[in-house]
Amino acid sequence: MRGFVLVPAFLQTLEDGDHATASAMARQIVEIAQRFGDNDLLAFGLLCRGQASLALGETSSGRKLLDEVMVSVTTAEVSPITTGIVYCAVIEACIDGCDLRRAAEWTDAGGGRSLYADCALQRRLRDVHVITQHFLVKPDTLTTAGAILAGQDVDVMVF
């Protein structure tokens, strides 16, 4: 449990700009995950290490860590919820770093839509993301996105 509690603290530390401390926290998360054999926590730890490395300007090692965590996501080593969170965070990190090629490759490696084939929550997250990122967003779009995320039946064509 301690490892999971460190994740929000890591994110706050990273947001505050204390990248060295965030990196140390990420390493601690990985160590706890390895000690207890928790694949979900390990995925979060590797994600955190990758994010901290990128924040420290260690682009090569950061990208390598993000690639490593994406392998665990695409091979179903982690739970569906962790898969969705990690997938979105890695794609966001790729986009933030202007590494669109890597973002596209990971989307393709995951099978694009097929990455979400087995989990209703992940399909909803994808649908909400698509709706909110579309360039023709109408005022009621976010309400529709929230309804989809909540699992309500919505009579709209998403794709």
C-alpha positions, 0 to 999 in steps of 0.5 A: 500500500505504501508504494501506491501512496507515494504516487500522488506525492511523486506527482505533486513533487514533480509538479512543484519542480523538485525533479531530483526528489521526485526521481528518488521517490520514483525509484522507491516506488519501483523498489517497493513494487519489486519487493512485493511482486506487484506488477501494477505498482511496478508499472506506476513506478516505471512510469514515474521514473520515466517522467522524472527522467524526462523532467531532469532532461535525461531524454534517452533514459526517460524514453527507455523507461516509458517504452519499458512500461508500455511493454508491460501494458501491451502484454497485459501484465497489469490490470485494466485500470493501470493499463489505461492510466499508464497508456494515457500518461505515456502518450501524453509524455510523448506528445509533450516531448514532441515525440509524435512518432513514438506516440503513434508507434505505441498506439499502433503497437497496442492495436489502436482501438483493439487495446481497449477491446476487453475493458469497458472503462478503457473504451469509455476513457478513449471515447471521452478523450476523443470527444474532448480533443476533437476540434469541433467541440460543441458546448454540450460535448463535455456533458456527453463525455461525462455521461459516457465516462459514467457508463450511461447510454448516450445516443451519439455517434462517437466514431 
